[in-house]
Every structure is written in structure tokens, then in C-alpha cells.
Amino acid sequence: MRRDLRLPWWFKGLLVFFLIQSITMYWTKTSEAALLNSARFLQVQFQKEDKGFENAEVQIYRVAQRAQDSSFVLTGAFSKYSVPLNDLESTQWRALAQTLETYVIRDQIPAQEKKQTDLSGTVRFENLDNGLYLVCAKRYRSGNKTYVPQASLVAWSKADVQTTQVVRLKYDVILPGGGSSSPGADAGATPQRITRTVRKIWQNETAQSERPKQIAVQLLKDGVLADTVILNEENGWSYTWNGLNPDSQWRVAEAEVPDGYTVLSTQEANTFLITNSYQVQAKEATPAQSVAQSPTLEESLPQTGVLWWPIPILICGMLLCWILGRREGHFFLLLAILLVGGNLMDNQRANQASRQILESVQKEVPQKTREPGQDSVVEVSKIQQQAGMSPWIGTLKIPSLNLELPVLNQWSYPNLKLAPCRYVGTMDERNLVIAGHNYRAHFGRLKELSLGESIFLIDSEGNEVKFQVGEIEVLGASQTRQMVDSEWDLTLFTCTWGGKSRLAVRCMKVDGMQ
């Protein structure tokens, strides 16, 4: 008697399902690789609101390359400088950019490439090698005002972006006679002469024996050495220059960095701060310090995707079975219906949960309205962001997407099913990162945002902070450090449709009319 070796319909259906899944996964991986290998460029924007600064010169410098452990190592003309490169906070990245720009001006380091901005204040750089790039621009005069761009650092990697990485340069405004619209810097004045002060900061109180007895500081006038002073304990490691020309650009640099130290220089109003950090102390940073910077960092970013990708596969399996006259197609149809229904129910539940939380937040948050004639949004006093202070940090508004969502204080997978969550960072340090599920009711429509669109965050005290979208990029699930370590004030991220990557929307805080 001949034995019947026919397989049951459900088993054949599973075989077809896994076959189609394998083909689809291979196609998806190949498509993503092709996309990453497509034309890409670094785009720099030098603009005032919607008006671009035309014919402004922008320069880029490759200051560091990636080591095998993914850390940065100074390269080329920058390899001689004693500056920190890794495990920096957002404020330290800004200080590093300013320090390196001063070295570029003082030592006349030639730019790797320089271009003029177009009518929109935009310039593009292509065919860049992987590494850390310094982006600078020259002063720009418009009317009776001078716009002084702030240098910026950007980590360029072909694997980090799909097509474009955008850097939007911030700037200070110098009024006629040397006055500035920047807070605290000769504000509103038109002096005939100005003052500048330099102050030394030591961050190695446990290594007093290693501290030099004095240091030399150079004063640069429009990039040319104008004076050199000695700072020591007798003058309190500080010096003030009086009677300086307000129409010149003044900078300071440490003539020689002490052995065993790194240096970062910043300017706060009329004062230059030169900070020397002892290298041993930096290497011996306690685990608690690292946790404070990134309390939730893991090897992979949170999985914030809804399971949609199998649905096209199931539909293809269903159609294939029906074409072949197989009844197994009903099995695929049933799975697709169940998956779609489950996703829609999850989206509806997430929408209801976020609305309930939002109502609770709005009841506790005092209502603040803008006073007549007030041009800019109210400055944030302090957003509650320490664990245990509040279950939420405030409300996120995205007008272009008609979204208004609460933001929970601590992220977890159960919390992500309710509302977007603070992943890491604080508003005080301007490095807040918010994660959200790609439910349509949450962050599923972030991909529809465009550069320049406004996003608002209202804190628990009712203060409204305005942000502007400056960059949209796609990172891999394992690129946790790249997601967190950026110069952007606010980052929103969620999973892409396939769940393998993360869509990140980078935003810049709008401090008011400039």
C-alpha cells in the first residue's frame, strides 16, 4: 500500500510564510544598504529665521578620525593640541568647537574646504571621509548689524545618515559701536571702547602638586597676537584688558597647555574662561559620573516600533496561495487580520492613555499666556526632570502634526505604551532626548516633519519653550552614543517602519528674536 506523504495545508502555509519572510528581509537589507551608499552630503545653514545670509564663507576642517574602539583621535594639524575629545557633555562640545576655532585662527590652519552660501544661506559639502568636522563661518554684515557665527562640531559617518546631515549655525549679533544683542555682552550699548577679562579655571583640586605656578595667555585681535599676559595666584588667575576696539574680534588662547592637562575655552559675555583639566582625573571618573550623564544608556536603543512589517509578507503569501489554488491562503489572511487588528487596538489604547495623562498634566500645570507685545516665548525656569520629582516633565506640542502629548519622566517599555518618555538628558544642559512609540497617535508621523518647523515643550510650571527642527537623520539601533551625544537641544526619536533603525528629529531651542 502506498503511503500518503502529502503535507497538511497549515504546514505548507508556514513554509511559504518563512520563505517570503526570508526574501523580504534580504530585500530590505539590500535596499537599506543601497540607500546608505547613495549620494549624501553635509549641509550647513547660516540663516536668520527664514532669511538666509547669502555669500557667507563657510569652512570645514577634519579635526579627528575614528579609532577602532569608535573613539575620536585628533588628526592632521590638530593632532598637536591638548583638548578632550570623548565622553563630553553638550556644553563641553560647544567649548571644544570654540577652542579649536581659536586655534584655527591663531595658527592659520587652512580649511579642508570652503564655500559660499547660496540665497537661502545654505552650502553643501560632499565626498567627506568619516571623522569629526569643525564647521566655521566668517562674520556677516547685514545693514547696521554684524552676525558672528558660532563654530560647531559634527561627527560625520556614512553609516549614520541616509542622504543629508544638517548643521544650523547659531550666531551672536553685534550692534554698531560694539554693542551686542546677546544677553550680558555690552547689551544695548554703543561704547567707544570695551573690556575683556580672562579667568583660569582648574578642575583638578586633588592634584595641586601638578599645577604650574603660572601660565601665559595670548590676546588675539582679529586673529593676530595683540598681547600676552601671565596668570598666577597673585592676580587670582585673572586679567582684564581695557580700552579695546569694539569693532575688532577678540579671542584668547593659552600659549602652551601644561603637561598632563587638557584645555577648553569659552566666552561668557565679556569674560573668557580657560579651563584646564588634569588628564588622570578625567580617566578616573567614577561610574556614578557616567551614569549621571546617561542613566539609561544600553547597548541598543529602545524598540519603539509597532509590528507592521509582517503584514505585506502575509498578504503576498495569501495572494500566492490563491493564485496557485491553495486553500492555505486563508491562513495568511487570518494572521494578517489579527495583526492589523492588534496594531489598531494598540494605537487606540495608546491614544486613550496619552489623553488621560495629558488631562492630568493640564490640571496641574498653571496656564500662562503671552503678554501683549511680547515677541518671544517665555523662558523656561526649570523643567522637573529628576526621577521621583514628578511622573512627567511636561507637554510636547507639534502643531504641524496636530499632536499634543504628555512626556513621562522615566522611560520603560510599559511607559512607552502610554506616552513618549524622557530617554536621557535635561533641559538645563540642553541635551534632552525623548523616545516615543511609532504609534500614529504618538511619534509615528515624525517622518512628516520638515526642517524649520516649530515644536513646543511646556513644563510643569506652565513655561513654554520653543524649538525648531534643524536636522532629521536615521541611526542604527546600536548607535546609542550617537543618539545621545549631540549639540542639539532636543531630540525626538522613534523606530522606522522596519524596526531596525531609529528616526531622530534634532531640534534647536529658539531663545527669542535675534
Residue pairs with C-beta under 8 A, 6 or more apart in sequence:
9 326
9 327
9 328
9 331
10 328
10 331
12 326
12 328
13 317
13 321
13 328
13 331
13 332
16 317
16 320
16 321
16 328
16 332
17 313
17 314
17 317
17 332
17 335
20 313
20 316
20 317
20 320
21 310
21 313
24 309
24 312
24 313
24 316
28 309
28 498
28 500
32 500
32 501
35 162
35 163
36 158
36 159
36 162
37 158
38 162
38 163
39 126
39 163
40 126
40 158
40 161
40 162
40 163
40 164
40 165
41 124
41 125
41 126
41 128
41 163
41 164
41 165
42 60
42 124
42 125
42 126
42 128
42 133
42 154
42 156
42 164
42 165
42 167
43 122
43 123
43 124
43 125
43 164
43 165
43 166
43 167
44 58
44 60
44 117
44 122
44 123
44 124
44 125
44 135
44 137
44 166
44 167
44 168
44 169
45 52
45 120
45 121
45 122
45 166
45 167
45 168
45 169
45 470
46 52
46 53
46 56
46 58
46 117
46 121
46 122
46 123
46 137
46 140
46 149
46 169
46 171
47 53
47 120
47 121
47 122
47 168
48 142
48 147
48 171
48 514
50 452
51 121
52 117
52 118
52 119
52 120
52 121
52 122
53 117
53 121
53 140
53 142
53 147
54 117
54 118
54 119
54 121
55 116
55 117
56 116
56 117
56 121
56 137
56 138
56 140
56 149
57 114
57 115
57 116
57 137
57 138
58 114
58 115
58 116
58 117
58 123
58 135
58 136
58 137
58 169
59 111
59 112
59 113
59 114
59 135
59 136
59 137
60 111
60 112
60 113
60 114
60 125
60 128
60 133
60 134
60 135
60 136
61 78
61 100
61 104
61 109
61 111
61 112
61 133
61 134
61 136
62 75
62 76
62 112
62 128
62 129
62 131
62 132
62 133
63 74
63 75
63 76
63 78
63 100
63 131
63 132
63 133
63 134
63 153
64 72
64 73
64 74
64 75
64 78
64 85
64 131
64 132
65 72
65 73
65 75
65 129
65 130
65 131
65 132
66 72
66 73
66 130
66 131
66 157
67 73
70 481
71 85
71 86
72 85
72 86
72 131
72 132
72 155
73 85
74 80
74 81
74 83
74 85
75 131
77 107
77 109
78 100
78 103
78 109
81 100
81 103
81 257
82 257
82 261
82 262
82 263
83 96
83 99
83 100
83 262
83 263
83 264
84 92
84 96
84 262
84 264
84 277
84 282
85 96
85 132
87 285
87 290
87 293
88 96
88 485
89 293
89 429
89 431
90 429
90 430
90 431
90 485
90 486
90 487
91 429
91 430
92 264
93 153
93 485
93 487
94 150
94 266
94 487
95 264
95 265
95 266
95 275
96 153
96 264
97 134
97 150
97 151
97 152
97 153
97 487
98 150
98 151
98 265
98 266
98 267
99 263
99 264
99 265
100 134
100 151
100 153
101 134
101 136
101 151
102 220
102 251
102 252
102 253
102 265
103 109
103 253
104 134
104 136
105 220
105 223
105 251
106 218
106 220
106 223
106 225
106 251
106 253
108 223
111 136
113 125
115 123
115 124
115 125
116 123
117 123
128 156
129 156
130 156
130 157
130 158
131 155
131 156
132 153
132 154
132 155
132 156
133 153
133 154
133 155
133 156
134 151
134 152
134 153
135 151
135 152
135 153
135 154
135 167
135 169
136 149
136 151
137 149
137 169
138 149
139 146
139 147
139 148
139 149
139 249
140 146
140 147
140 149
141 147
144 175
144 176
145 173
145 174
145 175
145 176
146 173
146 174
147 171
147 172
147 173
147 174
148 171
148 172
148 173
148 174
148 249
149 169
149 170
149 171
150 169
150 170
150 171
150 172
152 167
152 169
152 170
152 487
153 487
154 165
154 167
154 487
155 482
156 165
157 482
159 476
160 473
160 475
160 476
160 479
160 482
161 473
161 474
162 473
162 474
165 471
165 473
166 451
166 470
166 471
166 472
166 506
167 470
167 471
168 470
168 471
168 508
170 508
171 514
172 180
172 181
172 182
172 185
173 180
173 181
173 182
173 514
174 180
175 181
175 188
175 190
176 190
177 189
177 190
177 191
177 192
177 246
177 247
178 186
178 189
178 190
178 191
178 194
178 245
178 246
178 247
179 186
179 187
179 188
179 189
179 190
179 191
179 246
180 186
180 187
181 187
181 188
181 514
182 269
183 269
184 268
184 269
184 270
185 269
185 270
186 194
186 246
186 270
191 246
192 246
193 242
193 243
193 244
193 245
193 246
194 244
194 245
194 246
194 270
195 240
195 241
195 242
195 243
195 244
195 270
196 219
196 240
196 241
196 244
196 250
196 252
196 270
196 271
196 272
197 238
197 239
197 240
197 241
197 270
197 271
197 272
198 217
198 219
198 229
198 231
198 238
198 239
198 240
198 252
198 271
198 272
198 273
198 274
199 237
199 238
199 271
199 272
199 273
199 274
200 215
200 217
200 231
200 237
200 238
200 274
200 276
201 237
201 273
201 274
201 275
201 276
202 211
202 237
202 275
202 276
203 275
203 276
203 277
203 278
203 281
204 210
204 211
204 261
204 276
204 277
204 278
204 281
206 281
207 278
207 280
207 281
210 258
210 260
210 278
211 258
212 258
213 232
213 233
214 230
214 231
214 232
215 230
215 231
215 232
215 254
215 255
215 256
215 258
215 276
216 228
216 229
216 230
216 231
216 254
216 255
216 256
217 228
217 229
217 230
217 231
217 239
217 252
217 253
217 254
217 255
217 274
218 225
218 227
218 228
218 252
218 253
218 254
218 255
219 225
219 226
219 227
219 228
219 229
219 241
219 250
219 251
219 252
220 226
220 250
220 251
220 252
220 253
221 244
221 245
221 248
221 249
221 250
222 248
222 249
223 249
223 251
227 241
228 255
229 239
231 237
231 238
231 239
241 250
244 250
251 272
252 265
252 272
252 274
253 265
254 263
254 265
254 274
254 276
257 263
257 276
258 276
260 278
260 279
260 280
261 276
261 277
261 278
261 279
262 276
262 277
262 279
262 282
263 274
263 275
263 276
263 277
264 274
264 275
264 277
265 272
265 273
265 274
265 275
266 272
266 273
266 275
267 273
294 424
294 484
295 424
296 410
296 411
296 423
296 424
297 424
297 480
297 481
297 484
298 480
299 478
299 480
300 477
300 478
300 480
301 435
301 475
301 477
301 478
301 479
301 480
301 483
301 493
301 502
302 411
302 413
302 416
302 423
302 435
303 413
303 477
303 495
303 499
304 416
304 435
304 436
304 437
304 438
304 443
304 493
304 494
304 495
304 502
305 437
305 438
305 494
305 495
305 496
305 497
305 498
305 499
306 343
306 346
306 347
306 437
306 438
306 439
306 444
307 339
307 342
307 343
307 499
308 343
308 497
309 497
309 498
309 499
310 335
310 339
311 336
311 339
311 340
314 332
314 333
314 335
314 336
314 339
315 332
315 336
317 329
317 332
318 329
318 330
318 332
318 333
318 336
319 329
320 329
321 327
321 328
321 329
321 332
322 329
346 417
346 439
347 439
347 440
347 441
348 441
349 417
350 417
350 418
350 419
350 437
350 439
350 441
350 442
351 439
351 441
353 417
353 418
353 419
354 405
354 406
354 418
354 419
354 441
354 442
357 392
357 406
357 408
357 418
357 419
358 395
358 404
358 405
358 406
358 419
360 406
361 392
361 394
361 395
361 406
361 460
362 395
364 460
365 394
365 395
365 458
365 459
365 460
365 461
365 462
366 461
366 462
367 462
368 378
368 462
368 463
368 464
370 377
370 378
375 512
375 513
376 466
376 510
376 511
376 512
376 513
377 456
377 464
377 465
377 466
377 510
377 512
378 463
378 464
378 465
379 463
379 465
379 511
379 512
380 427
380 457
380 459
380 463
380 465
381 459
381 461
381 463
382 427
382 428
382 459
382 461
383 393
383 394
383 426
383 427
383 428
383 457
383 459
383 460
383 463
384 390
384 393
384 409
384 459
384 460
385 393
385 409
385 422
385 426
385 427
385 428
385 432
387 409
387 410
389 409
390 409
390 460
391 408
391 409
392 406
392 407
392 408
392 409
392 419
392 460
393 407
393 408
393 409
393 422
393 459
393 460
394 406
394 407
394 457
394 458
394 459
394 460
395 404
395 405
395 406
395 407
395 457
395 458
396 403
396 404
396 405
396 406
396 407
396 420
396 434
396 455
396 456
396 457
396 492
397 403
397 404
397 455
397 456
397 457
397 458
398 404
398 449
398 453
398 455
398 456
399 454
399 456
400 448
400 449
400 450
400 453
400 454
401 445
401 446
401 448
401 449
403 445
405 419
405 420
405 436
405 442
406 419
406 420
407 419
407 420
407 421
407 422
407 434
407 457
408 415
408 418
408 419
408 420
408 421
408 422
409 421
409 422
410 421
410 422
411 421
411 422
411 423
411 435
412 421
415 421
416 435
416 436
416 437
417 437
419 436
419 442
420 434
420 435
420 436
420 437
420 442
420 443
420 492
421 434
421 435
421 436
422 432
422 433
422 434
423 433
423 434
423 435
423 484
423 493
424 431
424 433
424 484
425 431
425 432
425 433
425 484
425 491
426 432
427 457
427 459
427 465
430 489
430 509
431 484
431 486
431 488
431 489
432 457
432 489
432 490
432 491
433 483
433 484
433 490
433 491
433 493
434 490
434 491
434 492
434 493
435 493
435 494
436 442
436 443
436 446
436 492
436 493
436 494
437 443
437 444
437 494
437 495
438 444
438 494
438 495
438 496
438 497
442 494
443 492
443 493
443 494
444 494
446 492
446 494
446 503
446 505
447 472
447 503
449 469
449 472
449 505
450 469
451 469
451 470
451 471
451 472
452 468
452 469
453 468
453 469
454 466
454 467
454 468
454 469
454 510
455 466
455 467
455 468
455 469
455 490
455 492
455 505
455 507
456 464
456 465
456 466
456 467
457 464
457 465
457 467
457 490
458 464
458 465
459 465
465 509
466 509
466 510
467 489
467 490
467 507
467 508
467 509
467 510
468 507
468 508
468 510
469 505
469 506
469 507
470 488
470 506
470 507
470 508
471 488
471 505
471 506
472 503
472 504
472 505
472 506
473 503
473 504
473 506
474 496
474 501
474 502
474 503
474 504
475 482
475 483
475 493
475 501
475 502
475 504
476 500
476 501
476 502
477 500
477 501
477 502
479 502
483 491
483 493
483 502
483 504
486 506
488 506
488 507
488 508
489 507
489 508
489 509
490 506
490 507
490 508
490 509
491 504
491 505
491 506
491 507
492 504
492 505
492 507
493 502
493 503
493 504
493 505
494 502
494 503
495 501
495 502
495 503
496 502
496 503
